[in-house]
């Protein structure tokens, strides 16, 4: 199993044609070194998004939440996405 860091798609880094907010701002970044070493770095997420790594977050936790990128979750095989209670 690969290790993944967590990246955040920062709206202030998007081009002018991109929306101001993103529904799924958290993404998985393949970690070839420890997440602490990647903290603050701009990297390419597994889904292709350009994100800034937040070394204090764990993809296994963030990836199943409502704000985790569904494509990153699928590629990394994170399952049991959280849903809203009815």
C-alpha positions as CSV (number, residue, x, y, z in Angstrom):
1,X,0.0,0.0,0.0
2,X,1.3,3.5,-0.9
3,X,1.5,6.3,1.6
4,X,-0.5,9.4,0.9
5,X,-0.2,13.0,2.2
6,X,-3.1,15.4,2.1
7,X,-3.1,18.4,-0.2
8,X,-5.5,21.3,-0.2
9,X,-6.6,23.0,-3.4
10,X,-6.1,26.7,-2.5
11,X,-8.6,29.1,-4.3
12,X,-6.0,31.8,-4.3
13,X,-3.7,29.7,-6.5
14,X,-6.4,29.0,-9.2
15,X,-6.5,30.7,-12.5
16,X,-9.2,33.4,-13.1
17,X,-11.4,31.0,-15.0
18,X,-11.7,28.6,-12.0
19,X,-14.6,29.0,-9.5
20,X,-13.9,30.7,-6.2
21,X,-14.8,27.7,-4.1
22,X,-14.4,23.9,-4.7
23,X,-16.7,21.3,-3.3
24,X,-13.9,18.8,-2.7
25,X,-10.8,20.9,-1.6
26,X,-8.9,18.0,0.0
27,X,-6.8,15.7,-2.3
28,X,-4.4,12.7,-1.9
29,X,-0.7,13.3,-2.8
30,X,1.5,10.2,-3.2
31,X,4.1,10.6,-0.5
32,X,7.6,9.6,-1.7
33,X,9.0,11.1,1.6
34,X,7.3,11.7,4.9
35,X,4.3,14.0,5.0
36,X,6.2,16.3,7.4
37,X,8.9,16.8,4.8
38,X,6.2,17.6,2.2
39,X,4.4,20.1,4.5
40,X,3.8,23.4,2.6
41,X,5.1,22.0,-0.7
42,X,3.0,22.4,-3.9
43,X,2.4,19.0,-5.4
44,X,0.3,17.2,-8.0
45,X,-2.5,15.2,-6.4
46,X,-3.3,11.6,-7.6
47,X,-6.4,13.0,-9.5
48,X,-4.2,15.6,-11.3
49,X,-5.1,18.7,-9.2
50,X,-2.4,21.0,-8.1
51,X,-2.5,21.3,-4.3
52,X,-0.5,22.5,-1.3
53,X,0.4,19.7,1.1
54,X,-0.8,19.9,4.7
55,X,1.5,17.5,6.5
56,X,-0.6,17.5,9.7
57,X,-3.6,15.8,8.0
58,X,-4.0,12.1,7.3
59,X,-5.5,11.0,4.0
60,X,-7.1,7.9,5.5
61,X,-9.2,10.2,7.6
62,X,-9.8,13.2,5.3
63,X,-10.4,11.0,2.2
64,X,-13.6,9.5,3.7
65,X,-15.1,12.9,4.6
66,X,-17.5,15.0,2.7
67,X,-14.8,17.4,1.5
68,X,-12.3,14.7,0.3
69,X,-11.9,14.4,-3.5
70,X,-14.0,11.4,-4.7
71,X,-11.6,10.7,-7.6
72,X,-8.6,10.7,-5.2
73,X,-10.6,8.4,-2.8
74,X,-11.4,6.0,-5.7
75,X,-7.8,5.9,-6.9
76,X,-6.4,5.4,-3.4
77,X,-9.1,2.9,-2.5
78,X,-10.3,4.9,0.5
79,X,-13.9,3.7,1.2
80,X,-16.8,4.3,3.5
81,X,-17.4,7.9,2.5
82,X,-19.4,9.8,5.1
83,X,-22.9,10.8,4.2
84,X,-25.4,13.2,5.7
85,X,-27.8,11.8,8.3
86,X,-31.4,11.8,7.2
